[in-house]
Amino acid sequence: MDKLSQKLKPLLGWSFALLIGVSLTGCSLLPAEENALKPPLVKPAQENYRTVTVEKGTITQEIKGSGSLESTQSEIAQFTGQGGRIAKMMVTAGQQVKKGDVLVQLNVDGLDIQLKEQQLSVARSKLTLKQAKAGGDSDAIEIAKLQMEIESLKLERLMATFNSKQLVSGMDGQVTFVEDLEEGDFVDAYQTLVIISDPNRLRIALRVETGSEISSVDVGFPAAVKFGSEELEGKVVQTPSSAPTTLNEQQRDRYSKTLFIEVPKVPSDAAIGAFVDVRIILQQRDEVLKIPRSGVRSFLGRTFVRTLEDGNKIREIDVETGIKGSTEMEITKGLEEGAIVVLQ
């Protein structure tokens, strides 16, 4: 056993030495660790601002829009006694009519024949009276007179009934509305069927949705009205506050959002329903400080602007404003001419 141990000891020594050598050789074969690369230096991005220079000029608060021409005198045509079924609509929108023209015809249900028969009865009663007078009998004459009066009264009432089946125009003018009805449709009494308007008496209706703007306008305010290339000076004749009282809810809503304007003389080629450009100046000042509306900021009840100073410094300044135009705003306090304001 001792002899075997003595033989193994040299072998173990050589094996250990060989293992250490291989380990050292393996370490020398690994690549040397490289130095870590430093991140490139990045220049901070320079922020670009949209700016404007505070300047003096004229600022205007105005109402601008497209108004439509409408007649100041119109007639609503409707049956008043009783309704009936449509026989024929006699007119169309845009048509010119004269006073007395038939607008709508209802079914007469044989009234036309009854009318002819009654006219015949009146003619016969007149002939009977003539013959009685020729005979000289006073009693026969008196009876013939009464009979003729009765027949004439029947004719008169029948004629009134027949005429009630026709809707006629009460004025000269242009048809501006016709109810969409066909033969056989039933209509009620007091149902609006046709509207006739006088094309020679026109005004402009301008609808304004912004309550704060329309409430600033009073009767008599001047208004510039443009008919094509021709511009005329008109004036406001009705505002929501001066509008007549009405029980019609639709009309009441219209009056609450509409300004009515008249011009001294409407061009001859102007027509009902045509559109014109309208401009009403509410306020105007000259030589005031002004900036675009996008330069004024509001937060928690505070009104302020941001100014650019020394090329890159932002400073917030509280301001007070005056007239607010459609695109610009007057600055009454807080800024000076030449300051650079950052826009939103």
C-alpha positions in Angstrom: 0.0 0.0 0.0 2.8 2.4 0.9 4.5 1.6 -2.3 1.4 2.4 -4.3 1.1 5.8 -2.5 4.6 6.6 -3.2 4.0 5.9 -6.9 0.8 8.1 -7.0 2.3 11.2 -5.3 4.5 12.2 -8.3 1.5 11.7 -10.7 -0.8 13.9 -8.6 1.9 16.6 -8.5 2.3 16.7 -12.2 -1.5 16.7 -12.7 -1.9 19.7 -10.4 0.8 21.6 -12.2 -0.7 20.8 -15.5 -4.2 22.0 -14.4 -2.7 25.4 -13.2 -0.9 25.8 -16.5 -4.0 25.2 -18.5 -6.0 27.7 -16.4 -3.4 30.4 -16.8 -3.2 29.8 -20.6 -7.1 30.0 -20.8 -7.0 33.4 -19.1 -4.4 34.7 -21.5 -6.6 33.6 -24.4 -9.6 35.8 -23.3 -9.8 39.3 -25.0 -8.8 42.2 -23.0 -11.7 44.2 -21.5 -12.4 47.3 -23.7 -12.9 50.8 -22.2 -16.6 51.9 -21.9 -17.7 54.4 -24.6 -18.8 57.8 -23.3 -22.3 59.0 -24.4 -22.2 61.7 -27.1 -22.8 65.2 -26.0 -26.2 66.5 -27.2 -26.9 70.1 -27.5 -30.2 71.0 -25.7 -32.9 71.8 -28.3 -33.7 75.5 -28.5 -37.4 76.1 -28.0 -39.1 78.0 -30.8 -41.9 80.4 -29.9 -44.5 82.0 -32.0 -44.4 85.7 -31.1 -45.9 89.0 -32.0 -44.8 92.5 -31.2 -47.2 94.8 -29.3 -48.2 97.6 -31.6 -50.7 100.5 -31.8 -53.5 100.6 -34.2 -57.3 100.6 -34.7 -59.4 97.9 -33.2 -63.1 97.2 -33.9 -65.8 95.1 -32.3 -68.4 94.3 -34.9 -71.1 92.0 -36.1 -70.6 90.6 -39.5 -72.8 88.1 -41.3 -75.1 87.3 -44.2 -78.6 88.5 -44.0 -81.6 87.6 -46.1 -84.1 89.9 -47.8 -87.7 89.6 -46.6 -90.9 91.6 -47.1 -92.2 93.9 -44.5 -95.8 93.3 -45.7 -97.1 89.8 -46.1 -100.5 88.1 -46.1 -101.2 84.7 -44.6 -103.9 82.9 -46.7 -106.0 80.4 -44.8 -109.6 79.2 -44.8 -111.5 80.7 -41.9 -115.0 79.2 -41.9 -114.2 75.5 -42.3 -111.7 73.3 -44.0 -112.1 70.7 -46.6 -110.3 68.5 -49.1 -107.9 69.9 -51.7 -109.1 69.9 -55.3 -106.1 71.9 -56.6 -103.3 74.1 -55.5 -103.4 76.9 -58.0 -100.1 78.7 -57.3 -96.4 77.8 -56.7 -93.7 79.6 -54.7 -92.1 82.5 -56.5 -95.2 83.2 -58.6 -96.6 86.7 -59.0 -100.3 87.1 -58.1 -102.9 89.8 -58.2 -105.6 90.6 -55.7 -108.5 88.3 -56.2 -106.5 85.5 -57.8 -107.5 82.0 -56.7 -104.8 80.4 -54.6 -106.4 77.1 -53.5 -109.5 75.3 -54.6 -111.3 72.9 -52.3 -113.7 70.2 -53.5 -117.2 71.7 -54.0 -119.1 68.4 -53.7 -121.7 69.3 -56.3 -122.0 73.0 -55.2 -121.2 74.2 -58.7 -124.3 72.4 -60.1 -126.5 73.6 -57.2 -125.3 77.1 -57.9 -126.4 76.9 -61.6 -129.7 75.5 -60.5 -130.3 78.3 -58.1 -129.4 80.9 -60.7 -132.0 79.2 -62.9 -134.6 79.5 -60.0 -133.9 83.2 -59.6 -134.3 83.8 -63.4 -137.7 81.9 -63.3 -138.9 84.0 -60.3 -138.0 87.2 -62.1 -140.0 86.0 -65.1 -143.0 85.1 -62.9 -142.9 88.6 -61.4 -142.8 90.1 -64.8 -145.9 88.1 -65.9 -147.7 89.0 -62.7 -147.1 92.7 -63.3 -148.4 92.3 -66.8 -151.6 90.7 -65.5 -152.2 93.5 -63.1 -153.2 91.2 -60.1 -151.8 92.9 -57.0 -151.9 89.7 -54.9 -150.0 87.7 -57.7 -147.5 90.5 -57.9 -146.8 90.5 -54.1 -146.4 86.7 -54.1 -144.1 86.8 -57.1 -142.0 89.5 -55.4 -141.6 87.4 -52.2 -140.7 84.3 -54.2 -138.0 86.2 -56.1 -136.6 87.5 -52.8 -136.5 84.0 -51.4 -134.7 82.6 -54.5 -132.3 85.5 -54.5 -131.4 85.0 -50.9 -130.8 81.3 -51.5 -128.5 82.2 -54.4 -126.6 84.6 -52.2 -126.0 82.1 -49.5 -125.1 79.3 -51.9 -122.7 81.7 -53.6 -121.1 82.5 -50.2 -120.7 78.8 -49.5 -119.2 78.2 -53.0 -116.8 81.1 -52.6 -115.7 79.7 -49.2 -114.3 76.7 -51.1 -111.8 79.1 -52.9 -108.9 80.8 -51.2 -108.1 84.1 -53.0 -105.3 86.6 -52.6 -106.1 89.7 -50.7 -103.2 91.7 -52.3 -100.8 92.0 -55.2 -97.5 90.3 -54.5 -95.2 87.3 -54.7 -96.0 83.9 -53.4 -93.3 83.2 -50.8 -94.7 80.0 -49.2 -97.0 77.2 -50.4 -97.9 74.3 -48.1 -96.9 70.9 -49.6 -100.4 69.5 -50.4 -101.9 67.3 -53.0 -105.4 66.6 -54.4 -107.5 64.9 -51.8 -105.5 66.1 -48.7 -107.6 67.5 -45.9 -106.9 71.0 -44.6 -108.3 72.6 -41.4 -109.6 76.0 -40.9 -106.9 78.6 -40.0 -104.2 76.3 -41.4 -101.6 78.4 -43.3 -101.6 77.4 -46.9 -100.1 80.3 -48.8 -98.1 83.4 -47.9 -98.1 86.4 -50.3 -95.5 89.1 -49.8 -94.9 92.6 -51.3 -91.6 92.4 -53.2 -91.3 96.2 -53.2 -91.1 96.6 -49.4 -88.0 94.8 -48.2 -85.8 94.6 -45.2 -82.8 92.5 -44.1 -83.0 89.8 -41.5 -79.6 89.1 -39.8 -79.5 86.1 -37.5 -76.9 86.5 -34.6 -76.2 83.5 -32.4 -74.1 85.3 -29.8 -76.3 86.8 -27.1 -73.7 89.2 -25.8 -73.2 90.7 -29.2 -76.9 91.1 -30.2 -77.7 92.6 -26.8 -75.2 95.4 -27.6 -77.2 96.6 -30.6 -80.0 99.2 -30.3 -82.6 100.5 -32.7 -81.0 103.1 -34.9 -77.5 101.6 -35.1 -75.9 102.2 -38.5 -75.3 99.1 -40.7 -73.3 98.7 -43.9 -75.2 96.5 -46.3 -73.6 95.2 -49.4 -75.7 94.2 -52.4 -73.2 92.5 -54.7 -70.7 95.3 -55.4 -73.0 98.1 -54.2 -72.7 99.1 -50.6 -75.5 101.0 -48.9 -75.9 102.6 -45.5 -78.8 101.2 -43.5 -80.0 101.2 -40.0 -81.3 98.7 -37.4 -85.1 98.9 -37.1 -85.8 96.0 -34.8 -83.8 94.2 -32.1 -84.8 91.4 -29.6 -85.6 94.0 -27.0 -87.8 96.0 -29.4 -89.5 93.0 -31.0 -93.3 92.8 -30.9 -95.0 90.4 -28.4 -96.2 87.2 -30.0 -97.7 83.9 -28.8 -96.1 82.0 -31.6 -93.1 80.2 -30.0 -91.2 79.8 -33.3 -91.6 83.5 -34.1 -90.6 84.5 -30.6 -87.4 82.4 -30.9 -86.6 84.0 -34.2 -87.1 87.5 -32.9 -84.7 86.7 -30.0 -81.8 86.0 -32.4 -82.5 88.3 -35.3 -81.7 91.9 -36.1 -83.8 93.6 -38.8 -82.2 96.3 -41.0 -83.7 98.7 -43.5 -82.0 100.7 -46.3 -83.5 103.9 -47.8 -83.7 102.3 -51.3 -83.3 98.7 -52.2 -81.7 98.0 -55.6 -84.2 97.2 -58.3 -82.7 93.8 -58.9 -83.0 92.8 -55.2 -85.4 89.9 -54.6 -87.1 88.2 -51.7 -84.8 85.5 -50.2 -81.6 86.9 -51.7 -78.6 87.2 -49.3 -76.5 90.4 -48.6 -73.4 91.1 -46.5 -74.1 93.1 -43.3 -71.6 94.8 -41.0 -72.6 96.6 -37.8 -69.8 98.3 -35.8 -70.4 98.1 -32.0 -67.2 99.8 -30.8 -64.1 101.2 -32.5 -61.0 102.9 -31.1 -57.8 104.3 -32.8 -54.2 104.3 -31.6 -54.6 101.6 -29.0 -52.3 98.8 -28.0 -53.4 95.5 -29.4 -52.3 91.9 -29.8 -53.9 88.8 -31.3 -56.5 87.1 -29.1 -54.3 84.0 -29.0 -51.7 86.0 -27.0 -54.0 86.6 -24.0 -54.3 83.8 -21.5 -56.7 83.2 -18.6 -56.3 80.9 -15.6 -58.2 80.8 -12.3 -59.7 84.3 -12.9 -56.3 85.7 -13.9 -55.7 87.4 -17.2 -52.1 87.5 -18.4 -49.6 87.3 -21.2 -46.2 85.7 -21.6 -43.5 87.9 -22.9 -40.1 86.9 -24.3 -37.2 88.9 -22.9 -33.4 88.8 -23.6 -34.0 86.3 -26.4 -35.0 83.3 -24.3 -36.5 84.3 -21.0 -40.3 83.9 -20.5 -42.1 86.3 -18.1 -45.7 86.3 -17.2 -47.4 89.7 -16.9 -50.9 90.4 -15.7 -52.9 92.6 -18.2 -56.2 94.4 -18.5 -58.2 94.2 -21.7 -60.6 96.5 -23.5 -62.3 96.0 -26.9 -62.4 92.4 -28.1 -62.3 92.2 -31.9 -62.9 89.0 -33.9 -59.1 88.3 -34.1 -57.4 91.0 -31.9 -57.8 92.4 -28.4 -57.1 95.8 -26.9 -54.6 95.9 -24.0 -55.4 98.8 -21.7 -52.9 98.0 -18.9 -49.8 95.8 -18.3 -47.9 96.1 -21.7 -46.0 98.7 -23.6 -45.6 99.1 -27.3 -42.7 97.0 -28.7 -43.0 94.2 -26.1 -42.7 90.7 -27.6 -45.7 88.4 -26.7 -45.6 84.6 -27.0 -48.7 83.3 -28.7 -50.5 80.1 -27.7 
